[in-house]
Amino acid sequence: MRQKAWAIHFVYAGIFLLLAGGQMYAVESFQLTPSATKFLAHNVGPGPETPRGALNHLMVNSGADVRETISPPSWIAWAALSAGTVMAVHGGLLIARKK
């Protein structure tokens, strides 16, 4: 029973990657909300001690409606679709082998 539980995780992870890859393939760019942009500026981007980080923090904290646009490269969609397919099929084969 323990092996079957792991196999279903492979299937679910594969389906998730398939959906994420399809979404990235269908959409050219993603525009974040102002709160997500502020979160990224404070936690992920360059620190406020660098010139770019200081400008980012100034723009985000000024109260303006700043929205970050993310444009992922096209190869990421194909990589997610491929990995999702392999994981879903592998999980399905593990489930079928245990029956």
N, C-alpha and C positions, 0 to 999 in steps of 0.2 A: 504494500500500500504506500510505503514511503516513496518509492521510485515514481509511482503514478502522480503523487503530489508535485514532485519536481517537474514532471513532464507537462502538467497543465500550466505551470508557471512559464515554461518555454512558449507554449501556445499563446498565453496572454501577452507576454512581452513581444512576441512576433506580431500579434494583431496591433498592439500599441505602436510599434515601429512602422507597420504598414500604414496606419492612419496618419501618423506624423509625417511620413515621407510623402504620402498623397497630398496632405495639406501644404507642405513646402513646395511640392511640384506645381500645385494649382495656383498658389499665390506668389506674386513677384516680390512683395515687401510687406512687412508687418509694422504698423504704427502703434507704439505703446501709449498707454494712458499717462497723464501727467504724474500720477502717484508712482507708477512703475519707473518712469524716467527719473524721478527724484530718488527713488530707491537705488537705481543703478548708478547715479552720479555720486551718491554718498558711500556706497558699499563696494562697487566693482571697478569704477573708473580710476583714473589717476588721482592721487591725493591733492588736497588743497595747497600743498607747498609747491607744486609744479605750476608753470604758467597755464597749461591747458586745464588742469584740475581746478585752479582758481577761477578761471573763466566759466567752467562748467558749474561750479558751486554758486558763482555769482548769478548766472542765468537761472538756475533752478530755484534759488532762494529769493529771487527778486519778485516772485508772485506772478510772473508771466506764465501763460499757458504753453509751456515748452513740452513738445512731444518728440521722442526719439524714433527714428525710422530704421528698422533693421532689414537689410537685404541679404539673405543667405545665398551663398554660391549654389549653382545648380547641381553640382556633384553631391552635395549633402542629401538632397532629396533621393537621388538614385542610390546612394549608400544606405539610407534608412529603408528604402523599399527592398533592396537586396537582402539586408540583414534581417528584416522582418519576415521575408519569405522563407529564408533558411531556418530561422528559429521556429516559425510556425510549423513548417513541414517536419523538422526534427522532433518537436514536441508531439506532433500527431503520430509519427512513426514510433516513438517511445510508448505512447499509449496503446497503439495497435499491437506492439510486440508483447506487452504485458498481459493482453487478454487471452 
